[in-house]
């Protein structure tokens, strides 16, 4: 019992609850906020390479689709097309390649998102000479950037005193497009044996075989221009000069409409000049007027006089011998009478001669000095040791052209290997070559060298022999 009493206070002490007064509310301390890293723009990707061959680029001012990582032979067609609406049909992960017209050294690549087709995420600008990235831009609009030409204000002209009468503008035909340099360097495409006679004409279809040429070979020039089909030539040889031949070029779409006259020299078969057509052409020579015949009187045979009969010969009469007269005695010589000398009149003195009055010499104008002779422009001497470093299998076909980039291997040269020459020089990049093999002489090749800084500007023309690969001659563009 005592033990239980002793344990009771201990249990009560253990169950005692100590109540402390509430402490003052202290401010709640929040942990320091962690500093968030600033969002910095990603660094420009300077090591990105273009990697599209020059022959697969679109024409200036147009676009094309390109799949990165796909070989060129499996890329979608066409190679060049208008840019409108192309971004809407571009697949995911593809490129839209665009070449501006104001700077042919640059190319714009619009990168489509990897998951969303038709959504452009960035625009990259590459340099075609180095294939390196120049800069990146954010996509602004669907169409590629096109530089607008600067608007020039119209010149300020004083107002006229009286308004001129309003007249309808005369209908003027547009001038024909200028001839390409390759056409000027090409010789006459009509064989000499197929030319018409002097003073006559014939029709000729360019680039057609001889068996398909219209007949006859020579005919009268009257009315031939009105029946000429489009894209044909009217070959005319003047009757007063056999050295030249005229080619009247018909319009490509309108029959009977001449756009230019080409004059060739038959001795060299090269183009001499290019002129506008005349009216009428070919010139119809007027009919020859025979000179009036002068009626002459009939020639009468000369009247022969009757033959003169010589008189009969009569013997001379017999004359008696002459009688000799007696000798005549000369009379005595009498001295001549002395005559007095004749009286001479005094000599007449002529009047003194007065000298003519002296007149001042005429004023002569100062001698005109001839203008200083300007020295002729110095032409660069032809490099006779230059050789052609193009394999024969890479040359174009006869009568066609090809674009060649010097320094690039044949596998990276632009395609196709052979195409028509129309518009080739205008689309040639700076520093490129335009190869041309003439149809009438396939043993040589013409190399037209483009300026290093200006695209489409020919600085010189070199002619090489295909067999020896040696430079034959150098011509001015």
Helices and strands as residue ranges (DSSP letters): H 2-14, G 54-56, E 63-66, G 72-74, G 87-89, E 95-98, E 106-112, E 120-127, E 132-137, H 181-185, G 192-194, E 201-205, G 210-212, E 232-236, E 244-250, E 258-265, E 270-275, G 392-394, E 401-404, G 410-412, E 433-436, E 444-450, E 458-465, E 471-475
